[in-house]
Amino acid sequence: MKTTTPGKALITGASSGIGAIYADRLARRGHDLILVARNEQRLSEVAQRIRETTGRNVSIVAADLGKHADLARVEAILRADKDIDTLVNNAGFGAVAPLLEADIERMEQMIGLNVTALTRLVYAAAPGFVERGRGNIINIASVVAISPELLNGVYGATKAYVLALSHSLQHELSGKGVRVQAVLPGATATEFWDIAGSAHENLPAEWVMRADDMVDAALVGFDQGEVVTIPPLQDGGEWTAYEAARQAMSGHLTLATPAARYLQPAGTRA
């Protein structure tokens, strides 16, 4: 990619944790920022700290992306502000309760934020990025996208959606100047776990990555051109083999004839 002056980065879930660290790191890379989160006071504190340490312009938008009117306000910003060249879809929440013990209303809220809001923000940003011939979409998924047995099944399903959408977006938009990256963190030391129902202190210490280490690794993966970045995966060859097998199998998924193992007439098995 040719070198260009960074534009604005819009980051959701930016009042703490991963989102706040992305805000700091992107500001240090030269981006002005638009920070989005529900908690206006904490958002203001993050913004002021970044202004003081980096000198970048930082604006804030207090919005609950689970509410249609608030989500529409952020969509409008993405459509109208042509200086935005980076969208970090970080807002979301999870759950650790088994499927049969989970509150369905809470699960629906999770789908609304992790899937619907993320999708609408992508749709708001991508056309402008394509029109301007440059843009970056960073979607924060999770390792449960490929290992859904680890936590709540609905949470895993929402993150599998994020991964699949990111693959599709990269396939469709990479030739139009738009970069797409899906980041799959493992257990990370953030407030995510408190909201999900179990503090990260309850996990083995060797499982839990510091949030700044996670973001720094994800940005190295972005710089290296990765479409999917998994900061805790020590052997990158495992992902390469997994992805190669997926792509190889994808060429065998459409055929007019059922596979031979399905051709035995019904009712003939012992």
Secondary structure, DSSP 8 states (H G I E B T S, - for coil): -------EEEEESTTSHHHHHHHHHHHHTT-EEEEEES-HHHHHHHHHHHHHHH---EEEEE--TTSHHHHHHHHHHHHH-TTEEEEEE-------S-GGGS-HHHHHHHHIIIIIIHHHHHHHHHHHHHHHT-EEEEEE--GGGT-TTSS-HHHHHHHHHHHHHHHHHHHHHGGGTEEEEEE---SBSSTHHHHHTS-GGGS-GGG-B-HHHHHHHHHHHHHTT-SEE-TT-S-HHHHHHHHHHHHHHHTTS--SS--GGG-S-TT---
